[in-house]
Amino acid sequence: MIGRLNHVAIAVKDLAKASAVYKNALGAKVGPALAQPEHGVTVVFIELPNTKIELLEPLGEGSPIAKFLEKSPDGGIHHVCYEVDDIIAARDQLKSQGARVLGDGTPKIGAHGKPVLFLHPKDFCGTLVELEQV
């Protein structure tokens, strides 16, 4: 079911500053900032040869990233995203095995314009997992 690693998401307080670190210090290809109001974040994707890094900055007061940064003021890894061929089949299989899907279980459109779901970190070794249909 699980496909390749799509991205690792890192919560940051200052998206411009974090983007500059990846661009200037590491020489990475940095994409544009994209507001995702339905998810409460602004994102920047860092392109790597084998995957991506997604920088997440809070957007709005109800942002889940703002809550994350309250607990981890320096930021840090927020989630990992794995690709799946069929997000509904993956969701149903995981739920049948006792995994908890966050929200109402209906996929939302993510930053790549594709359906995504999040899985409860307590079911995956303390890691928030995002599934993205490819």
N, C-alpha and C positions, 0 to 999 in steps of 0.2 A: 504494500500500500504506500509506504513512505517513499518519496522520491528524493531528489537532491536537495541540499541546503540552499534555500533561496536567499536568505539574508539573516544577519544578526542585527538586532535593533538595540541602539544605545540611547538612553535618555540623557539629555543635556539641558542645561539652563540657558545657554547662549549658542544658538545654531550657527551664527556667523563665525564666532570664535572657534567652535568645534570644527566647522568646515575648513577654516584656515589651517588648523593643525594638520588635518589629513592632506590638504593640498600642498601646503608649504613645507611641513616637516617630513611628510612621508611621500610626497610626489604623486598622490592619488588623483584620479579623475573624479571631480566633484560635480554632481548634477545641480540643477536649480532647486531652490526652496519651493515646496508645493504645499499649500494650505489644504488640510483635510478636515474641514469643520465638522463633518459627521462623525469623525473619530476623535476630535478634540486635540489635534496635533498639527504641527507643520513639520514636514519631513524633507530630508536631503538624502539622496542615495550616493554612496561612494562606490564606484565601480572597481572591482578587483578582477583579476583574470579568472578566478574560479567561483566567485560569489559576489555579494554586495554587503555593505554595511549601511544600515538605515539609521540616521541620526534623527531623534525625535525631540521636538521642543513643544512645551505646552501651548495650546491655543484655546483661550477662554478659561473661565473660572472652574468649570466642571471637568477639566481635562484629567484623564487618568494618569497622564505623565506628571502633572502638577502634584498629584497625590503621591506618586512614586518618588518624586524629588523631595517631598516633605520628609519621607523616611530615609532617603539616600541623597542628602544635599549635594554631594559631589557628582551625582549621576551614576551611570553604570549600565550594565547589560539589562535590558528590559525583557526581551523575548528572543526566541529563535523561530524562524519560519521555514517550514518544509513544504515542498511541492507535492501535490497529489493529482492524479489524473481526474478523479471524480469526487468532488468535495462532499456530495450528499452520501455516496456509498461509503466514503471514509468516515463521515460523521455517524452514520447508522451502525457501522461495524464497531467503532469505538464506544458508542453508547451501549451497545449490546454487551460489551466487555466491562461496563461499569465506569467508563471515563465520563467526566462532566464537561459539557460544552457550555461556555459562558454565554450569557444573554439568553435569547429565546431559542437558540439553535438554528436560526435562519441565517444563511451566509449574507454578509454585507460586501459591498464593493470596496476593495482596498486601494492603496496608493498606485498600484500597477493597473488598475481598471479591471481586476479579476476578482472572483468571489473568494472571501476569506472567512475563517472561523478561528476562535481562540479556545484553547483547552485549559482546564483548571490546573494551575501549577502543582497542587497537592497530588495530582494523579500522574505527574511526570517529573518525579525526582526534584521537586521544588522549582521547576522551570516553566514559565509561561510559554506555551507552544501556540504558534499560529500555523494554520494550514492554508495554503493558497492553491487554488485549482489552476493548472497550466494547460 
